[in-house]
């Protein structure tokens, strides 16, 4: 039984909630193990088409690494913990299903890095976020130096990382870090509405679209087009492709099975 992660599934949407509100949902070792276990289960559950990740409480999405837990660790233990943070965050990016980060509160350091590994970010209007590691004598070590430049451009990312600047939700929207800003009371409803809009489409198509985009972004355009072609070809002989075509011809909504 998980103590720090809760997963609720309804209508093909899994909501994964970080349950350490008293510690600003910081990434403890136990919680990260529970997160990875939950993601492994979600990965192979054909009924789950979209995932939403959010934090418990109103103050924090995720405050990043649990620095209190790190006190007293040996250098080797710190290295292992940092590696676990990177592995856990990357797990969201490599998850087959699309992932929406619903930022209900602060997202600093590893918390923002977690959000950057998701496909879409929706922020409550009261959110503060930033990659603040350089103010602590370190650098973003769980993908922040790589994912933020790819998302908003190198110059803007360098400015934010070098200054350890903390942004408001609206500033993050202007930078292109989050796709939507909503009122706090509307956050989860808006995330569910977006997830529902995605989930009505063919689940195998969502998986292959995510694969093509994520892998293609790491390459030149010619290689990216080859990746897209391979992803497309994987759908040609699926039942869902035939159902989509049949539904179009019959002028009705398709019923996709994920096969």
C-alpha positions in Angstrom: 0.0 0.0 0.0 1.3 3.5 -0.9 1.7 6.0 1.8 2.8 9.0 -0.3 1.2 8.4 -3.8 -2.5 8.0 -4.5 -3.9 6.9 -7.9 -7.5 7.3 -8.9 -8.8 6.0 -12.2 -12.0 7.1 -13.8 -13.2 7.1 -17.5 -9.7 6.1 -18.7 -8.0 8.9 -16.8 -5.5 8.2 -14.0 -4.9 11.0 -11.5 -1.7 10.5 -9.6 -1.5 12.6 -6.5 1.7 13.3 -4.5 0.6 12.9 -0.9 3.2 14.7 1.3 1.5 18.0 1.7 3.1 18.5 5.1 6.5 18.4 3.4 5.4 20.4 0.4 5.2 17.1 -1.6 9.0 17.0 -1.6 10.6 14.0 -3.3 11.6 11.6 -0.5 13.2 8.2 -1.4 10.1 6.3 -0.4 7.8 8.5 -2.4 9.9 8.2 -5.5 9.8 4.4 -5.2 6.0 4.6 -4.9 5.8 6.9 -7.9 7.8 4.5 -10.0 5.7 1.5 -8.9 2.5 3.4 -9.7 3.8 4.4 -13.2 4.8 0.8 -13.9 1.2 -0.2 -13.2 -0.2 2.6 -15.3 2.1 1.8 -18.2 0.6 -1.6 -18.8 -3.0 -0.8 -18.0 -4.8 -0.6 -21.3 -7.8 1.1 -19.8 -5.7 4.1 -18.8 -5.4 6.5 -21.8 -4.2 9.8 -20.1 -2.5 10.6 -16.8 -2.8 13.7 -14.6 -0.2 14.3 -11.9 -0.8 16.8 -9.2 0.1 17.5 -5.6 -2.0 17.2 -2.4 -3.0 20.4 -0.7 -3.1 23.9 -1.9 0.4 25.1 -1.3 2.7 22.8 -3.3 2.8 20.7 -6.4 6.3 19.6 -5.5 9.0 21.5 -3.8 11.7 19.3 -5.4 14.2 17.1 -3.6 13.7 16.4 0.1 16.7 18.4 1.5 15.9 17.5 5.1 16.2 13.8 4.2 19.5 14.5 2.5 21.0 15.9 5.7 23.5 13.4 7.0 23.8 11.4 3.8 27.2 10.2 2.6 28.4 11.4 -0.8 27.6 8.1 -2.3 24.0 8.2 -0.9 23.5 11.7 -2.3 24.6 10.5 -5.7 22.2 7.5 -5.6 19.4 9.8 -4.5 20.1 12.3 -7.2 20.1 9.5 -9.8 16.8 8.2 -8.4 15.2 11.6 -8.8 16.4 11.8 -12.4 15.1 8.2 -13.1 11.7 9.0 -11.5 11.2 12.2 -13.4 12.2 10.6 -16.7 9.7 7.9 -16.0 6.9 10.5 -16.6 8.5 11.5 -19.9 8.9 7.9 -21.2 5.4 6.7 -19.9 3.4 5.5 -22.9 0.4 7.6 -22.1 0.2 11.4 -22.3 0.8 13.1 -19.0 -0.7 16.4 -17.8 0.9 18.2 -14.9 -1.7 20.1 -12.9 0.4 22.5 -10.9 -1.7 23.3 -7.7 1.1 25.1 -5.9 4.8 25.9 -5.8 7.1 23.9 -8.2 10.7 24.6 -7.5 13.8 22.7 -8.5 13.0 19.1 -9.0 9.3 19.9 -8.8 9.5 22.0 -11.9 11.8 19.4 -13.5 9.0 16.9 -12.9 6.5 19.2 -14.6 8.9 19.7 -17.6 9.0 15.9 -18.1 5.2 15.9 -18.6 3.5 16.6 -22.0 1.3 19.5 -20.9 1.4 21.8 -18.0 -1.7 23.6 -16.5 -1.0 26.0 -13.6 -3.2 27.4 -10.9 -3.0 31.2 -11.0 -1.4 31.3 -7.5 1.6 29.1 -8.5 5.2 30.1 -8.1 7.9 28.1 -10.0 11.5 28.1 -11.0 14.7 26.2 -11.3 16.4 27.6 -8.2 19.3 25.3 -7.9 22.1 27.8 -8.6 21.0 29.7 -5.5 21.8 26.5 -3.5 25.3 25.9 -5.0 24.2 23.2 -7.4 22.5 23.1 -10.9 19.3 21.4 -12.0 20.3 17.8 -12.0 17.1 16.0 -13.1 16.8 17.2 -16.7 16.2 20.9 -16.1 19.2 22.1 -18.1 18.1 19.9 -21.0 14.3 20.1 -21.1 13.8 23.8 -20.3 16.0 25.0 -23.3 14.1 22.6 -25.6 10.8 24.0 -24.4 11.4 27.7 -24.4 14.8 28.3 -26.1 18.4 28.4 -25.0 18.7 32.1 -24.1 15.6 32.3 -22.0 16.4 29.0 -20.2 19.9 30.2 -19.4 18.6 33.4 -18.0 16.1 31.6 -15.7 18.7 29.0 -14.5 21.5 31.5 -14.0 19.4 33.8 -12.0 17.4 31.1 -10.1 14.4 33.3 -10.8 11.0 32.4 -9.3 8.2 33.0 -11.7 4.5 33.6 -11.2 2.0 31.5 -13.2 1.4 34.3 -15.7 5.1 34.9 -16.1 5.6 31.1 -16.7 2.8 31.3 -19.3 4.5 34.2 -21.1 7.8 32.2 -21.2 6.0 29.2 -22.6 6.7 27.0 -19.6 3.0 26.3 -18.9 0.3 26.0 -21.6 -2.6 27.2 -19.5 -3.2 29.2 -16.3 -6.6 28.8 -14.5 -8.2 29.8 -11.2 -7.2 27.5 -8.3 -10.7 26.1 -7.9 -10.9 25.2 -11.6 -7.5 23.5 -11.9 -8.4 19.8 -11.6 -11.6 20.3 -13.6 -9.7 21.9 -16.5 -7.1 19.2 -16.4 -9.8 16.5 -16.5 -11.5 18.3 -19.4 -8.3 18.3 -21.4 -7.6 14.7 -20.5 -11.1 13.7 -21.6 -10.6 15.5 -24.9 -7.4 13.4 -25.4 -8.9 10.2 -24.1 -11.7 10.1 -26.7 -9.1 9.6 -29.4 -7.4 6.3 -30.3 -5.1 5.3 -27.4 -2.5 3.7 -29.7 -2.5 6.9 -31.7 -1.8 8.9 -28.6 1.1 6.6 -27.7 2.7 6.7 -31.1 2.2 10.5 -31.4 4.0 11.0 -28.1 6.8 8.6 -29.2 7.2 10.4 -32.6 7.3 13.9 -31.0 9.5 13.1 -28.1 12.0 11.0 -30.1 11.9 13.3 -33.1 12.7 16.4 -31.1 16.1 14.9 -30.2 17.2 14.5 -33.8 17.5 16.4 -37.1 14.4 16.8 -39.2 15.2 14.0 -41.7 15.7 11.5 -38.8 12.6 12.9 -37.2 10.5 12.2 -40.3 11.7 8.6 -40.3 10.7 8.2 -36.7 7.3 9.7 -37.6 6.9 7.2 -40.5 7.7 4.2 -38.3 5.2 5.4 -35.7 2.6 5.8 -38.4 3.3 2.4 -39.8 2.7 0.8 -36.4 -1.0 1.9 -36.6 -1.8 0.7 -40.1 -3.0 -2.8 -39.1 -4.7 -1.9 -35.8 -8.4 -2.4 -35.1 -8.7 1.2 -34.0 -7.5 2.5 -37.4 -10.3 0.5 -39.1 -12.8 1.7 -36.5 -11.8 5.3 -37.1 -12.3 4.9 -40.9 -15.6 3.1 -40.4 -16.9 5.6 -38.0 -16.0 8.5 -40.4 -17.9 6.7 -43.2 -20.9 6.1 -41.0 -20.8 9.6 -39.6 -20.7 8.5 -36.0 -18.3 8.8 -33.1 -15.7 6.1 -33.1 -15.4 3.6 -30.2 -11.8 2.8 -29.8 -10.5 -0.4 -28.0 -6.8 0.2 -27.9 -6.1 -2.7 -30.2 
